[in-house]
């Protein structure tokens, strides 16, 4: 069984918040649109800036 690092866990949690987890699990990261991927990446960056 494989384990996720902290960054991957945050990415999956963000995908779940935006309702993308099912599609992500079925199609993988390549199955998401650029808009959806950017939304996830943007939320990670925003949270990282808030913790500084």
PDB file of N, CA, C and O in Angstrom:
ATOM      1  N   UNK A   1       0.850  -1.185   0.000  1.00  0.00           N
ATOM      2  CA  UNK A   1       0.000   0.000   0.000  1.00  0.00           C
ATOM      3  C   UNK A   1       0.891   1.242   0.000  1.00  0.00           C
ATOM      4  O   UNK A   1       1.922   1.261   0.672  1.00  0.00           O
ATOM      5  N   UNK A   2       0.509   2.263  -0.736  1.00  0.00           N
ATOM      6  CA  UNK A   2       1.311   3.482  -0.814  1.00  0.00           C
ATOM      7  C   UNK A   2       0.727   4.562   0.073  1.00  0.00           C
ATOM      8  O   UNK A   2      -0.463   4.552   0.388  1.00  0.00           O
ATOM      9  N   UNK A   3       1.570   5.482   0.466  1.00  0.00           N
ATOM     10  CA  UNK A   3       1.159   6.574   1.347  1.00  0.00           C
ATOM     11  C   UNK A   3       1.369   7.897   0.643  1.00  0.00           C
ATOM     12  O   UNK A   3       2.268   8.044  -0.184  1.00  0.00           O
ATOM     13  N   UNK A   4       0.531   8.853   0.982  1.00  0.00           N
ATOM     14  CA  UNK A   4       0.619  10.180   0.390  1.00  0.00           C
ATOM     15  C   UNK A   4       1.432  11.097   1.292  1.00  0.00           C
ATOM     16  O   UNK A   4       1.327  11.033   2.517  1.00  0.00           O
ATOM     17  N   UNK A   5       2.246  11.953   0.674  1.00  0.00           N
ATOM     18  CA  UNK A   5       2.944  12.956   1.462  1.00  0.00           C
ATOM     19  C   UNK A   5       1.958  14.079   1.808  1.00  0.00           C
ATOM     20  O   UNK A   5       0.826  14.084   1.325  1.00  0.00           O
ATOM     21  N   UNK A   6       2.379  15.003   2.621  1.00  0.00           N
ATOM     22  CA  UNK A   6       1.478  16.060   3.105  1.00  0.00           C
ATOM     23  C   UNK A   6       0.931  16.921   1.971  1.00  0.00           C
ATOM     24  O   UNK A   6      -0.241  17.298   1.992  1.00  0.00           O
ATOM     25  N   UNK A   7       1.762  17.234   0.988  1.00  0.00           N
ATOM     26  CA  UNK A   7       1.309  18.068  -0.135  1.00  0.00           C
ATOM     27  C   UNK A   7       0.211  17.356  -0.928  1.00  0.00           C
ATOM     28  O   UNK A   7      -0.793  17.970  -1.291  1.00  0.00           O
ATOM     29  N   UNK A   8       0.401  16.075  -1.192  1.00  0.00           N
ATOM     30  CA  UNK A   8      -0.601  15.305  -1.927  1.00  0.00           C
ATOM     31  C   UNK A   8      -1.904  15.225  -1.142  1.00  0.00           C
ATOM     32  O   UNK A   8      -2.987  15.291  -1.724  1.00  0.00           O
ATOM     33  N   UNK A   9      -1.804  15.084   0.170  1.00  0.00           N
ATOM     34  CA  UNK A   9      -3.012  15.053   0.998  1.00  0.00           C
ATOM     35  C   UNK A   9      -3.776  16.365   0.884  1.00  0.00           C
ATOM     36  O   UNK A   9      -5.003  16.375   0.793  1.00  0.00           O
ATOM     37  N   UNK A  10      -3.032  17.481   0.890  1.00  0.00           N
ATOM     38  CA  UNK A  10      -3.687  18.789   0.761  1.00  0.00           C
ATOM     39  C   UNK A  10      -4.342  18.947  -0.608  1.00  0.00           C
ATOM     40  O   UNK A  10      -5.414  19.543  -0.713  1.00  0.00           O
ATOM     41  N   UNK A  11      -3.708  18.420  -1.661  1.00  0.00           N
ATOM     42  CA  UNK A  11      -4.275  18.502  -3.004  1.00  0.00           C
ATOM     43  C   UNK A  11      -5.585  17.721  -3.090  1.00  0.00           C
ATOM     44  O   UNK A  11      -6.568  18.207  -3.648  1.00  0.00           O
ATOM     45  N   UNK A  12      -5.591  16.523  -2.541  1.00  0.00           N
ATOM     46  CA  UNK A  12      -6.816  15.717  -2.560  1.00  0.00           C
ATOM     47  C   UNK A  12      -7.913  16.356  -1.711  1.00  0.00           C
ATOM     48  O   UNK A  12      -9.089  16.300  -2.071  1.00  0.00           O
ATOM     49  N   UNK A  13      -7.535  16.959  -0.590  1.00  0.00           N
ATOM     50  CA  UNK A  13      -8.524  17.634   0.254  1.00  0.00           C
ATOM     51  C   UNK A  13      -9.122  18.822  -0.485  1.00  0.00           C
ATOM     52  O   UNK A  13     -10.326  19.059  -0.393  1.00  0.00           O
ATOM     53  N   UNK A  14      -8.306  19.573  -1.215  1.00  0.00           N
ATOM     54  CA  UNK A  14      -8.810  20.708  -1.999  1.00  0.00           C
ATOM     55  C   UNK A  14      -9.736  20.216  -3.111  1.00  0.00           C
ATOM     56  O   UNK A  14     -10.773  20.826  -3.370  1.00  0.00           O
ATOM     57  N   UNK A  15      -9.369  19.127  -3.760  1.00  0.00           N
ATOM     58  CA  UNK A  15     -10.221  18.554  -4.804  1.00  0.00           C
ATOM     59  C   UNK A  15     -11.573  18.156  -4.232  1.00  0.00           C
ATOM     60  O   UNK A  15     -12.605  18.342  -4.878  1.00  0.00           O
ATOM     61  N   UNK A  16     -11.570  17.616  -3.041  1.00  0.00           N
ATOM     62  CA  UNK A  16     -12.827  17.225  -2.394  1.00  0.00           C
ATOM     63  C   UNK A  16     -13.677  18.457  -2.080  1.00  0.00           C
ATOM     64  O   UNK A  16     -14.894  18.430  -2.258  1.00  0.00           O
ATOM     65  N   UNK A  17     -13.042  19.539  -1.615  1.00  0.00           N
ATOM     66  CA  UNK A  17     -13.785  20.774  -1.309  1.00  0.00           C
ATOM     67  C   UNK A  17     -14.498  21.317  -2.544  1.00  0.00           C
ATOM     68  O   UNK A  17     -15.595  21.865  -2.437  1.00  0.00           O
ATOM     69  N   UNK A  18     -13.882  21.169  -3.707  1.00  0.00           N
ATOM     70  CA  UNK A  18     -14.476  21.683  -4.945  1.00  0.00           C
ATOM     71  C   UNK A  18     -15.338  20.655  -5.670  1.00  0.00           C
ATOM     72  O   UNK A  18     -15.801  20.908  -6.782  1.00  0.00           O
ATOM     73  N   UNK A  19     -15.554  19.508  -5.052  1.00  0.00           N
ATOM     74  CA  UNK A  19     -16.412  18.485  -5.653  1.00  0.00           C
ATOM     75  C   UNK A  19     -15.771  17.759  -6.821  1.00  0.00           C
ATOM     76  O   UNK A  19     -16.475  17.276  -7.707  1.00  0.00           O
ATOM     77  N   UNK A  20     -14.456  17.673  -6.837  1.00  0.00           N
ATOM     78  CA  UNK A  20     -13.738  17.062  -7.952  1.00  0.00           C
ATOM     79  C   UNK A  20     -13.129  15.706  -7.603  1.00  0.00           C
ATOM     80  O   UNK A  20     -12.485  15.082  -8.446  1.00  0.00           O
ATOM     81  N   UNK A  21     -13.322  15.256  -6.394  1.00  0.00           N
ATOM     82  CA  UNK A  21     -12.647  14.041  -5.934  1.00  0.00           C
ATOM     83  C   UNK A  21     -13.061  12.812  -6.737  1.00  0.00           C
ATOM     84  O   UNK A  21     -12.203  12.004  -7.095  1.00  0.00           O
ATOM     85  N   UNK A  22     -14.340  12.648  -7.028  1.00  0.00           N
ATOM     86  CA  UNK A  22     -14.808  11.479  -7.779  1.00  0.00           C
ATOM     87  C   UNK A  22     -14.166  11.431  -9.160  1.00  0.00           C
ATOM     88  O   UNK A  22     -13.669  10.385  -9.579  1.00  0.00           O
ATOM     89  N   UNK A  23     -14.175  12.559  -9.868  1.00  0.00           N
ATOM     90  CA  UNK A  23     -13.579  12.606 -11.202  1.00  0.00           C
ATOM     91  C   UNK A  23     -12.070  12.361 -11.111  1.00  0.00           C
ATOM     92  O   UNK A  23     -11.489  11.689 -11.963  1.00  0.00           O
ATOM     93  N   UNK A  24     -11.456  12.904 -10.087  1.00  0.00           N
ATOM     94  CA  UNK A  24     -10.021  12.728  -9.890  1.00  0.00           C
ATOM     95  C   UNK A  24      -9.678  11.261  -9.671  1.00  0.00           C
ATOM     96  O   UNK A  24      -8.704  10.763 -10.236  1.00  0.00           O
ATOM     97  N   UNK A  25     -10.459  10.570  -8.865  1.00  0.00           N
ATOM     98  CA  UNK A  25     -10.204   9.160  -8.599  1.00  0.00           C
ATOM     99  C   UNK A  25     -10.448   8.294  -9.832  1.00  0.00           C
ATOM    100  O   UNK A  25      -9.773   7.282 -10.020  1.00  0.00           O
ATOM    101  N   UNK A  26     -11.406   8.684 -10.674  1.00  0.00           N
ATOM    102  CA  UNK A  26     -11.722   7.910 -11.871  1.00  0.00           C
ATOM    103  C   UNK A  26     -10.739   8.170 -13.007  1.00  0.00           C
ATOM    104  O   UNK A  26     -10.289   7.234 -13.668  1.00  0.00           O
ATOM    105  N   UNK A  27     -10.403   9.446 -13.238  1.00  0.00           N
ATOM    106  CA  UNK A  27      -9.627   9.813 -14.418  1.00  0.00           C
ATOM    107  C   UNK A  27      -8.196  10.245 -14.114  1.00  0.00           C
ATOM    108  O   UNK A  27      -7.372  10.330 -15.025  1.00  0.00           O
ATOM    109  N   UNK A  28      -7.893  10.517 -12.856  1.00  0.00           N
ATOM    110  CA  UNK A  28      -6.560  10.981 -12.497  1.00  0.00           C
ATOM    111  C   UNK A  28      -6.435  12.486 -12.706  1.00  0.00           C
ATOM    112  O   UNK A  28      -7.381  13.149 -13.129  1.00  0.00           O
ATOM    113  N   UNK A  29      -5.247  13.012 -12.402  1.00  0.00           N
ATOM    114  CA  UNK A  29      -5.033  14.454 -12.504  1.00  0.00           C
ATOM    115  C   UNK A  29      -5.162  14.944 -13.936  1.00  0.00           C
ATOM    116  O   UNK A  29      -5.570  16.084 -14.159  1.00  0.00           O
ATOM    117  N   UNK A  30      -4.824  14.110 -14.911  1.00  0.00           N
ATOM    118  CA  UNK A  30      -4.907  14.514 -16.314  1.00  0.00           C
ATOM    119  C   UNK A  30      -6.360  14.682 -16.764  1.00  0.00           C
ATOM    120  O   UNK A  30      -6.614  15.324 -17.783  1.00  0.00           O
ATOM    121  N   UNK A  31      -7.304  14.125 -16.031  1.00  0.00           N
ATOM    122  CA  UNK A  31      -8.708  14.229 -16.382  1.00  0.00           C
ATOM    123  C   UNK A  31      -9.345  15.541 -15.955  1.00  0.00           C
ATOM    124  O   UNK A  31     -10.485  15.819 -16.326  1.00  0.00           O
ATOM    125  N   UNK A  32      -8.640  16.344 -15.189  1.00  0.00           N
ATOM    126  CA  UNK A  32      -9.172  17.631 -14.748  1.00  0.00           C
ATOM    127  C   UNK A  32      -8.854  18.706 -15.774  1.00  0.00           C
ATOM    128  O   UNK A  32      -7.829  18.654 -16.453  1.00  0.00           O
ATOM    129  N   UNK A  33      -9.742  19.673 -15.874  1.00  0.00           N
ATOM    130  CA  UNK A  33      -9.487  20.787 -16.778  1.00  0.00           C
ATOM    131  C   UNK A  33      -8.430  21.709 -16.176  1.00  0.00           C
ATOM    132  O   UNK A  33      -8.122  21.627 -14.987  1.00  0.00           O
ATOM    133  N   UNK A  34      -7.889  22.573 -17.002  1.00  0.00           N
ATOM    134  CA  UNK A  34      -6.894  23.536 -16.522  1.00  0.00           C
ATOM    135  C   UNK A  34      -7.516  24.450 -15.469  1.00  0.00           C
ATOM    136  O   UNK A  34      -6.852  24.832 -14.505  1.00  0.00           O
ATOM    137  N   UNK A  35      -8.778  24.796 -15.649  1.00  0.00           N
ATOM    138  CA  UNK A  35      -9.474  25.648 -14.697  1.00  0.00           C
ATOM    139  C   UNK A  35      -9.575  24.967 -13.329  1.00  0.00           C
ATOM    140  O   UNK A  35      -9.312  25.586 -12.298  1.00  0.00           O
ATOM    141  N   UNK A  36      -9.957  23.692 -13.333  1.00  0.00           N
ATOM    142  CA  UNK A  36     -10.080  22.955 -12.073  1.00  0.00           C
ATOM    143  C   UNK A  36      -8.722  22.762 -11.402  1.00  0.00           C
ATOM    144  O   UNK A  36      -8.603  22.909 -10.185  1.00  0.00           O
ATOM    145  N   UNK A  37      -7.701  22.434 -12.191  1.00  0.00           N
ATOM    146  CA  UNK A  37      -6.356  22.274 -11.632  1.00  0.00           C
ATOM    147  C   UNK A  37      -5.856  23.584 -11.042  1.00  0.00           C
ATOM    148  O   UNK A  37      -5.235  23.597  -9.980  1.00  0.00           O
ATOM    149  N   UNK A  38      -6.128  24.679 -11.730  1.00  0.00           N
ATOM    150  CA  UNK A  38      -5.725  25.991 -11.230  1.00  0.00           C
ATOM    151  C   UNK A  38      -6.446  26.364  -9.957  1.00  0.00           C
ATOM    152  O   UNK A  38      -5.872  26.993  -9.068  1.00  0.00           O
ATOM    153  N   UNK A  39      -7.699  25.979  -9.868  1.00  0.00           N
ATOM    154  CA  UNK A  39      -8.470  26.244  -8.657  1.00  0.00           C
ATOM    155  C   UNK A  39      -7.854  25.524  -7.460  1.00  0.00           C
ATOM    156  O   UNK A  39      -7.742  26.092  -6.374  1.00  0.00           O
ATOM    157  N   UNK A  40      -7.459  24.274  -7.668  1.00  0.00           N
ATOM    158  CA  UNK A  40      -6.824  23.498  -6.600  1.00  0.00           C
ATOM    159  C   UNK A  40      -5.474  24.107  -6.239  1.00  0.00           C
ATOM    160  O   UNK A  40      -5.178  24.311  -5.062  1.00  0.00           O
ATOM    161  N   UNK A  41      -4.662  24.396  -7.241  1.00  0.00           N
ATOM    162  CA  UNK A  41      -3.348  24.989  -6.987  1.00  0.00           C
ATOM    163  C   UNK A  41      -3.446  26.339  -6.309  1.00  0.00           C
ATOM    164  O   UNK A  41      -2.654  26.657  -5.422  1.00  0.00           O
ATOM    165  N   UNK A  42      -4.417  27.133  -6.727  1.00  0.00           N
ATOM    166  CA  UNK A  42      -4.608  28.440  -6.112  1.00  0.00           C
ATOM    167  C   UNK A  42      -5.006  28.343  -4.660  1.00  0.00           C
ATOM    168  O   UNK A  42      -4.567  29.148  -3.838  1.00  0.00           O
ATOM    169  N   UNK A  43      -5.835  27.362  -4.332  1.00  0.00           N
ATOM    170  CA  UNK A  43      -6.240  27.219  -2.936  1.00  0.00           C
ATOM    171  C   UNK A  43      -5.070  26.764  -2.074  1.00  0.00           C
ATOM    172  O   UNK A  43      -4.982  27.138  -0.904  1.00  0.00           O
ATOM    173  N   UNK A  44      -4.163  25.956  -2.641  1.00  0.00           N
ATOM    174  CA  UNK A  44      -2.981  25.531  -1.888  1.00  0.00           C
ATOM    175  C   UNK A  44      -2.056  26.706  -1.645  1.00  0.00           C
ATOM    176  O   UNK A  44      -1.495  26.850  -0.559  1.00  0.00           O
ATOM    177  N   UNK A  45      -1.897  27.545  -2.653  1.00  0.00           N
ATOM    178  CA  UNK A  45      -1.020  28.711  -2.515  1.00  0.00           C
ATOM    179  C   UNK A  45      -1.597  29.694  -1.496  1.00  0.00           C
ATOM    180  O   UNK A  45      -0.864  30.248  -0.676  1.00  0.00           O
ATOM    181  N   UNK A  46      -2.885  29.901  -1.551  1.00  0.00           N
ATOM    182  CA  UNK A  46      -3.550  30.820  -0.622  1.00  0.00           C
ATOM    183  C   UNK A  46      -3.369  30.350   0.825  1.00  0.00           C
ATOM    184  O   UNK A  46      -3.057  31.147   1.710  1.00  0.00           O
ATOM    185  N   UNK A  47      -3.567  29.064   1.054  1.00  0.00           N
ATOM    186  CA  UNK A  47      -3.414  28.525   2.409  1.00  0.00           C
ATOM    187  C   UNK A  47      -1.962  28.624   2.859  1.00  0.00           C
ATOM    188  O   UNK A  47      -1.695  28.891   4.030  1.00  0.00           O
ATOM    189  N   UNK A  48      -1.015  28.412   1.934  1.00  0.00           N
ATOM    190  CA  UNK A  48       0.393  28.493   2.287  1.00  0.00           C
ATOM    191  C   UNK A  48       0.764  29.928   2.675  1.00  0.00           C
ATOM    192  O   UNK A  48       1.516  30.138   3.627  1.00  0.00           O
ATOM    193  N   UNK A  49       0.245  30.902   1.949  1.00  0.00           N
ATOM    194  CA  UNK A  49       0.537  32.308   2.260  1.00  0.00           C
ATOM    195  C   UNK A  49      -0.066  32.724   3.596  1.00  0.00           C
ATOM    196  O   UNK A  49       0.516  33.540   4.311  1.00  0.00           O
ATOM    197  N   UNK A  50      -1.223  32.174   3.936  1.00  0.00           N
ATOM    198  CA  UNK A  50      -1.870  32.518   5.196  1.00  0.00           C
ATOM    199  C   UNK A  50      -1.098  31.989   6.393  1.00  0.00           C
ATOM    200  O   UNK A  50      -1.162  32.569   7.477  1.00  0.00           O
ATOM    201  N   UNK A  51      -0.367  30.890   6.209  1.00  0.00           N
ATOM    202  CA  UNK A  51       0.374  30.303   7.328  1.00  0.00           C
ATOM    203  C   UNK A  51       1.702  31.001   7.569  1.00  0.00           C
ATOM    204  O   UNK A  51       2.339  30.754   8.593  1.00  0.00           O
ATOM    205  N   UNK A  52       2.134  31.853   6.675  1.00  0.00           N
ATOM    206  CA  UNK A  52       3.415  32.542   6.853  1.00  0.00           C
ATOM    207  C   UNK A  52       3.322  33.623   7.866  1.00  0.00           C
ATOM    208  O   UNK A  52       4.312  34.302   8.137  1.00  0.00           O
TER     209      UNK A  52
END
